[in-house]
Amino acid sequence: MLDEHGAEITADLRRFFGVDILDWVRGRHSARFVLALIGTLPDDSATLAALRGGREALGWDAKAYVLADLVDAVQALTHVQVAKASKNPRSVEKPQPYPRPYAKRARRSSGASNPFSAALQREVGEGGGPAVAEPSSPLATPFRLPAAVLARSAVPARPAPVRLT
C-alpha cells in the first residue's frame, strides 16, 4: 500500500492531522504514531479513495454507499413489479447496479520511487516482529514491526509514585 499511495498518504497526513511525514524521517514521530494516523484516516481521504479505485472514488463515504444501495433497491423493486406485470417475466432485463469504485489489486512495486515507503521498508523490513494491528475493515491489512522499532516507539515507563506517610 505504501509503495503505490505514498503521495496520497503524505497529503492526507498534512491535511487531516497537520503532520509532515518528514518529521518521521527526522525522528520526531515514531513509525507506530504515523501508522496509527494512517489507520484513522477519514472516508473522504485521498488514500482511501486510491485504495477504492482512484480519483473516481473521491467523495465516496458511507453516505454515498448507502445512497447507491438505495438506488439499487429501488431498481430491483421496479424490476420485480415490471416482471410481475409482464406476460413473459424472463424477458424483462435486470437492472445494472449503480457503479461504485472498488479497490484495485495493484502489483507491489519496489518502493524506490517513493521515499516514505522506502524509508519505512528499511526500518520495518520484510515480515518482522509481532502483529501490531489486525485488519478492522476489508481495506485494512495487518502490519508487523520489529521489536527494535516497537521498543523505540513504546511509552516510557513511569516511576513508582512516592508515598508520603
C-alpha positions, 0 to 999 in steps of 0.5 A, a space after each residue: 500500500 505504501 509503495 503505490 499511495 505514498 503521495 496520497 498518504 503524505 497529503 492526507 497526513 498534512 491535511 487531516 492531522 497537520 503532520 509532515 511525514 518528514 518529521 518521521 524521517 527526522 525522528 520526531 514521530 515514531 513509525 507506530 504514531 504515523 501508522 496509527 494516523 494512517 489507520 484513522 484516516 477519514 472516508 473522504 481521504 485521498 488514500 482511501 479513495 486510491 485504495 477504492 479505485 482512484 480519483 473516481 472514488 473521491 467523495 465516496 463515504 458511507 453516505 454515498 454507499 448507502 445512497 447507491 444501495 438505495 438506488 439499487 433497491 429501488 431498481 430491483 423493486 421496479 424490476 420485480 413489479 415490471 416482471 410481475 406485470 409482464 406476460 413473459 417475466 424472463 424477458 424483462 432485463 435486470 437492472 445494472 447496479 449503480 457503479 461504485 469504485 472498488 479497490 484495485 489489486 495493484 502489483 507491489 512495486 519496489 518502493 524506490 520511487 517513493 521515499 516514505 515507503 522506502 524509508 519505512 521498508 528499511 526500518 520495518 523490513 520484510 515480515 518482522 516482529 509481532 502483529 501490531 494491528 489486525 485488519 478492522 475493515 476489508 481495506 485494512 491489512 495487518 502490519 508487523 514491526 520489529 521489536 527494535 522499532 516497537 521498543 523505540 516507539 513504546 511509552 516510557 515507563 513511569 516511576 513508582 509514585 512516592 508515598 508520603 506517610 
